[in-house]
Amino acid sequence: MDRIDQLRQALHAHNHRYYVDNAPTISDQEFDALMHELQSLEAAHPERFDPNSPTQRVGSDLGHDFQQVAHRYPMLSLGNTYNRADVSEWYARVQSGLGGTPFAVCCELKFDGLSIALTYEHGRLTQALTRGDGVKGDDVTANVRTIASIPLVLPEGGDYPASFEIRGEVLMPWRSFEALNAERERREEPLFANPRNAASGTLKSRNSAVVAERRLDAYLYYLLGEDIPHQSHYDNMMRCREWGFRVSDAMTMAHSLDDIYAFIDHWDEGRRHLPVATDGIVLKVDSIAQQEQLGYTAKSPRWAIAYKFQAERAATPLTAVTFQVGRTGAVTPVANMQPVLLSGTIVKRASLHNADIISSLDLHIGDTVLVEKAGEIISQIVGVDTTQRTAALGPAVTFATHCPECGTPLVRYDGEAAHYCPNDATCPPQIKGRIEHFITRDTMNIDSIGPETIDAWYAAGLITDVADLYDLRLVQRTDGLYIVRQRASETAQSLFFGAPLDDDAPALATTPKAGQNYIAGIARSLTVPFDRVLYALGIRFVGKVAAKSLAHHFRDMAHLRAAREEDLLSVEGIGSTIAESVLRYFADSRNTTRIDRLAAAGVQMQMPETAQRSSVLTGERIVISGTFTRHSREAYKTLIEAHGGKNVSSISAKTTFVLAGENMGPAKREKAERLGVPLVSEDDFLARIGEA
């Protein structure tokens, strides 16, 4: 065995000890050293690439489309019940179906995640499919490889079958979920409602590096195959645990209804302390032979049922209501409560959303409020226990009339529920929020700078605008290294090196490593494409998709700035709300000055020219739908533009044709047929542009 194989084997074992056994035997530093050694050896020997190498856990930032693949064994859903009477009826049906033969039931926790089917061939993970419609699912193998608790390679010499499928649930642990939502809240992005939605959205990400960052987990709960070791489901899962899979410790055998009820009672309380979300328990007849005897209905197995827990709710006193200001100026009321344990986490705060919600609840300081998570895991106040009110009750909660940060009177626009601080020029949270949005991964991707750094730089007077970032550079003084802001008078390059420091220039001490990372990150952002720059500007209502549409249509900032309302409305997907917001943005001289400064610094202000290969598609409006085998969807968009065509997102009477791949959505297909829009296959399209 050479060094590459030794390192791979060792790292797989250490991953399992850390993520599954929770018993690491080496330090993080030692693990990183082994990983770096393996990465170096693999880079020097590309012919030794292995998709199941531990180095592949980090994922890739290359986008990919998901192919739909048929399940070898259909993935049916379980029947649900919310009461013990239904459990008793199911138990009686099983007894009847087995003709009175004794049977045991395996009781398991019902994890609230995304169902997954993993295929292993000769101990190596070869495929991971989502449930999909039960008959076929999305191939998410590349993303699943990043989940550290899922073994990529089983230990050599194990007694596992040569080929088998194991099913389970991909989850986002509470800790990962809360960190993700905290980051999304900081960016003023929509929060995930619950860990299941977050896990599902993450696993379907087209960027496996994002999946790796979000630290998903997985619990496995069913083994399938032609050569499985036992006729007992419970024994099979215990064997899977020996092979290296994470199997819940809560799995228990029951031999009567009373045993089942005891399991329900225990976990109805115990689930509150688990590191992952659960929403019930699953009951399965243990014998595989008896499972086959009982069979299936059209939708679910007769030998299993899910019991769902009731929505979890807690009562706690309301101590205060505070108001937060976001980067758009939106003011959000936040309920501050005495801490209470709910669904495994301590809850102290909950959003009250807007003034209308506060009014409908008739909130008073000191009220005992009812907090619920249920399916919506974001803490929410669902009511007030008015029977707990006393003479000592505090005043009614009213919405703020002035900005809590800058004192400016708040405004409420027609048709909107939110109140806004209109002072976007000097209101600190709005200024810092715009800068934080500007540096995120989806915008300028300046990952060396975080919210704490922005707070410190703002307090020191280094930055009050996103354009100030490009005036930062490092200066060595006799008392140490400083990061300073000073306008450069020469080229963009001189923003980062050169001129002597003005005595009155804002400055803040830094370390060499941190300072170099700041400046290097800012310098790298000069290569970020124009569509992401446009999104980074934070124009209200212009999200990532709208920014891309505008950038591709107008091609550069000059044409976008000169656009009239009718020009904007002609862009696919741009309506009157976005068009009016864009016009307001460019009508403000502060914004145009900011753009001029960014352009002078070297920030990309135009889309790269697409090399024109032919004009065979000139004047044609083309919709892409489905999945493809020859090129990715993004590659086809580039090809359409290279041959003179225009990409459009939705089918209309103006659409020339649909480039239709496999699994085209039925709604799009029906609309195309109704409007008489032709469907062109992948091969026919390539032949048309001369690239068959």
Buried (B, 14 or more C-beta within 10 A) or exposed (E): EEEBEEBBBBBBBBBBBBBBEEEBEBEEEEBEEBBEBBBEBBEEEEEEEBEBBBBBBBBBEEEBBBBBBEBBEEBBEBBBBEEEEBBBEBBEBBEEBBEEEEBBBBBBBBBBBBBBBBBBEEBBBEBBBBBBEBEBBBBBBBBBBBBBBBBBBBBEEEEBBEBBBBBBBBBBBBEBBBBBBEBBBBBBBEBBBBBBBBBBBBBBBBBBBBBBBBBBBBBBBBBBBEEBBBBBBBBBBBBBBEBBBBBBEBBBBBEEBEBBBBBBEBBBEEBBEBEBBBBBBBBBBBBBEBBEBBEBEEEBBBBBBBBBBEEBEBBBBBBEBEBBBBBBBBBBBBBEBEEBEBBBBEBBEBBBBBBEBBEEBEBBBBBBBBBBBBEEBEBBBBBBEEEEEEEEEBEEBEBBEEBBBBEBEBEBEEEEEBBBBBBBEEBBBBBBBBBBBBBBBBBBBBEBBEBEBBEEBBEBEBBBBBBBBBBBBBBEEEEEBBBBBBEBEEEBEEBBEBBEBEEEBBBBEBEEEBBBBBBEBBBBBBEBEBBBBBBBBBBBBBEEEBBBBBBBBBBEBEEBBEBEEEBBBEBBBBEEEBBBBBEEBBEEEEBBEBBEBBBBBBBBBBBEEBEEBEEEBEEBBBBBBBBBEEBBBEEBBBBBBBBBBBBBEEBEEEBBBBBBBEBBEEEBBEBBEEEEBEBBBBEBBBEBBEBE
